[in-house]
């Protein structure tokens, strides 16, 4: 019997898996380091990242909640959420990824209607039209997608409009004001590269790799920028465990430590659950 992540991968035939690998090879040509494409396939076409995301969401949303996933990729998170009893639906820019998401859903959940669960398209007009539900939803999820969307102010406003009162916006994304490996090239990154991104692009070229993905498809989002943008849209802030993070600090040391981690401008990643008040 296959493990959960193998189940999501092995539902695809050998030929289908090969097609996905060819797609990744073209999309990330000279981007990922050696072994990076295989890891990306396992983590994101399989279920490891989706299970991590579910571990946060399942503690904060009741069964049956309506979830709009933005940048749903091959649909692993949406699929696991539906299996857990949520009404999750995803929008993804890549038609290739959406078609493979629909194919897998039809095999694992024949009772679902793939065309109503996954849609190919630009997230902004889809959200402006009311998302895939056409009504307010309980949650919107942005899993490792903010670093590819340029207008976060507009995006947060659209998410706020789509959510019910008390609805939640879940965010995981790299913080580009941190000392960490860059999220795609895995080269050492520092806040100085956020200030001088062309220097980093030259370093990519110096490694014999292609900087176009960094230049054209990567937005240098920061933890503070995300938190500030959410607050301006009227969201109240909490961490992914649902611990409230009011802008005015509390008095206890435990609260102070948690706040320092959450508001740390140099945190490795932005990990946020924002609630529509």
C-alpha positions, 0 to 999 in steps of 0.5 A, spaced: 500 500 500 502 506 498 503 512 503 499 518 502 504 522 498 505 516 494 497 515 493 497 522 490 503 521 485 502 514 483 494 515 481 498 518 475 501 513 470 508 513 468 507 517 462 503 522 465 508 523 471 514 523 465 509 529 462 509 533 469 517 532 469 518 535 462 513 541 464 517 542 470 524 541 466 521 547 461 518 551 467 524 551 471 530 550 466 536 552 470 533 555 476 532 549 481 539 546 484 541 539 482 535 534 485 530 540 486 525 538 480 525 531 484 523 534 490 518 539 488 515 534 484 514 530 491 512 536 495 507 539 491 504 534 486 504 529 492 502 531 498 507 533 503 506 540 503 498 540 502 498 535 509 502 541 512 497 546 510 491 542 512 495 541 519 494 548 520 487 549 517 483 543 520 484 546 527 481 553 525 475 551 520 469 547 521 468 541 517 464 543 510 467 550 510 468 553 503 475 554 501 477 558 495 485 556 494 489 561 490 494 558 485 492 551 487 497 548 482 496 541 481 491 541 486 494 537 492 491 541 497 484 542 494 484 534 494 486 533 501 481 538 503 475 535 500 477 528 502 477 531 509 470 534 508 471 541 506 468 544 500 475 546 497 476 549 490 482 552 486 484 557 481 490 556 477 494 560 472 497 554 468 492 550 464 497 544 464 497 544 472 489 544 472 488 539 467 492 534 471 489 536 477 482 535 474 484 528 472 487 526 479 480 528 482 476 524 477 480 518 479 480 519 486 473 522 487 469 520 482 463 523 485 466 530 484 465 535 478 472 537 476 470 543 472 467 546 478 472 544 483 478 547 479 479 553 474 484 555 470 485 563 470 488 569 472 486 570 480 484 577 480 478 577 475 476 570 478 476 573 485 473 580 482 467 575 479 466 572 486 471 566 486 469 559 484 463 559 489 459 566 487 458 567 494 462 569 500 466 563 503 469 561 510 477 561 508 481 563 502 488 560 502 495 563 499 500 557 499 507 559 497 503 564 491 504 571 494 511 571 491 509 571 484 503 576 485 505 583 484 499 587 486 498 584 494 494 590 496 489 589 490 489 581 492 488 582 499 482 587 498 479 582 493 480 576 499 477 581 504 471 582 499 470 575 498 470 572 505 464 572 510 465 576 516 469 572 521 472 568 515 480 567 514 485 568 510 491 563 510 498 565 508 505 561 507 510 565 503 518 566 503 520 573 507 525 576 502 528 580 508 531 574 511 537 571 511 535 564 508 536 560 501 532 563 496 526 560 495 527 557 488 534 557 486 536 555 493 542 560 493 544 564 499 539 570 500 540 576 505 536 583 506 542 586 502 539 582 496 532 585 497 535 592 497 540 590 491 536 584 487 540 585 481 546 583 485 543 577 486 541 576 479 548 576 477 550 571 482 545 566 479 548 568 472 555 567 475 553 560 477 551 558 470 544 558 471 538 563 468 536 569 472 529 570 468 525 566 473 527 571 478 527 577 474 520 576 471 516 571 476 519 573 483 516 578 487 520 580 493 515 580 498 516 581 506 513 579 512 512 586 514 509 588 508 504 583 508 502 584 515 502 592 514 497 590 507 493 586 511 492 591 517 490 596 512 485 592 509 481 591 515 484 584 517 485 582 524 492 578 525 493 571 528 499 566 527 497 560 523 495 556 530 490 562 531 493 566 536 491 573 536 496 578 534 494 585 536 498 591 534 498 593 541 503 588 545 500 584 551 504 584 558 506 577 559 513 574 557 510 568 553 505 573 549 511 578 548 516 572 545 510 569 540 509 576 538 517 577 536 516 571 532 510 573 528 512 580 527 520 579 526 522 583 520 527 577 518 523 571 519 524 566 514 517 566 512 510 569 513 506 565 516 499 568 517 492 567 519 488 574 518 481 574 520 475 579 517 472 583 522 
